[in-house]
Amino acid sequence: MASVPSLASTVQQRLADGLSAALPDAASADPLLRRSDRADFQANGILALAKQLKGNPRELATKVVEAIPANDVLKEIEVSGPGFLNITVTDAAIVDTLAARAADARLGVPFNESAGTTVIDYAQPNVAKEMHVGHLRSAVIGAAMVEILEFTGETVVRRHHIGDWGTQFGMLIQYLIEHPHELDHSSEAEVSGEEAMSNLNRLYKASRALFDSDEEFKTRARARVVDLQAGDEETLALWQRFVDESKIYFYSVFDKLDMDIRDGDVVGESGYNDMLAETCRILEESGVAVRSEGALCVFFDDVKGPDGNPTPLIVQKSDGGFGYAATDLSAIRDRVQNLKATSLLYVVDARQSLHFKMVFETARRAGWLNDEVKAVQLAFGTVLGKDGKPFKTREGETVRLVDLLDEAIDRASAVVREKAQDLTEAEIAERGAQVGIGAVKYADLSTSAARDYKFDLDQMVSLNGDTSVYLQYAYARIQSILRKAGDAKPVAHRELSLAASERALGLHLDGFGELVAEAAVEYAPHKLAAYLYQLASHYTTFYSECPVLKADTAEQVENRLFLCELTARTLHQGMALLGIRTPERL
């Protein structure tokens, strides 16, 4: 396993050496290197340096260029404009670095040397409630961050903080006691997620109607909440039935989303019950929280209500009940002290930003978060309909997640069937699911998480434009070329000169490792999606300008097959980090 330095970092190093040779005082100056459309790279750090040294930037730039010894990486450095350096690397350097990447199972992507342990809190459905479109983003973004961080060497602990506690369970459990067969299954065979959810839905609606219309039932339901919180065995056993039934349904939805959710990672609100009283005691004894009108509160200078009065975080209500804050703070204690986390990442709707800001600040005051342990909310925006308003059905209902995924699979299957030459019906169904679910995930991940995005299935399953289908077809097309290559094998040839589109593709391939590192550090899967779309676009240009199997010489055929194969591996690895499949044939 060898990490491969990118050409950009090699060029950066050569420039830095030239800078310190020409200007010993400027040894630590940054050349400010970036990709350029004028040459392969442009460095504009000398402008700032000249200002600092009160010198002429063009003269300084010329001095630096003269101080760089001849080498096999830099083909040409041109001083342009007020003192920019336009840098062209040799074709051999591009092929060499790609050959080194191809020789490594990880494509030369280094592990993060300062990797720690991140607990990611994502995909948090509610027990006995249906998952809707609002649950999509937390699951999709969180799952991608798990893959990206693990690939860079981070130890990742997944946590699904499901809503499995609270006053509504009194109503549900009491109803089940009085109507004991409501959660029975139609047969001994395995229960489908659909059947589990329809049982829960029916029971929820019936118990809610009774709760709202029958005062005596309401009293019994409220007494049942007290039994649940006191740990009464019969009540807990019935509560567990609701959790188990809900899990059958959750897992069926996550399975459709092609997501690996493990039972041990599901630690709901109830998982922290034993810690709540102690969390409150610690906060009160340390003075972080104070009693106000009987409730235990934490106050902040910069959080005020519309009336100008401070709005506190309420950790314990005046009646002794615990709110979300007590649970969230207990979860932080558990994750830091027991799971040894160095980072806590919460993939949660942006509308909860104030709550988490207050919770994190409280945890810092308590000493659970500090310079060694950080907490970050990866806040995401809302899913909108084509009309730009929050996504609803025609009847104004929230859209069921299952319906949405089924429709995406149907649309994608139609696209696959239309293009399929030699696929069986079973293969079309399998690819349709991979393309449809990939399309939904990619539409979400290719938008910066903080922004709202429009859910437009026509656009998502389009073969043109920035869609996962475009990327999947680019991958499948490369596999088809590799199958047709016969005896010709992918081999790198450093002695060949490269066409412009080969160079562009090669330089983009070389940037994969640095891009993955950036997406991991910034919690920005959309940057990886953008990189992959650009990769497929570069490949499309290369494919249209450079014949692969009909190239002029045998060496050129091998070198172009080599570029094809490395592009496919990079697409496959990058898409896997986003949780998207790349079928070999489409």
Disulfide bonds with the S-S distance in Angstrom:
none
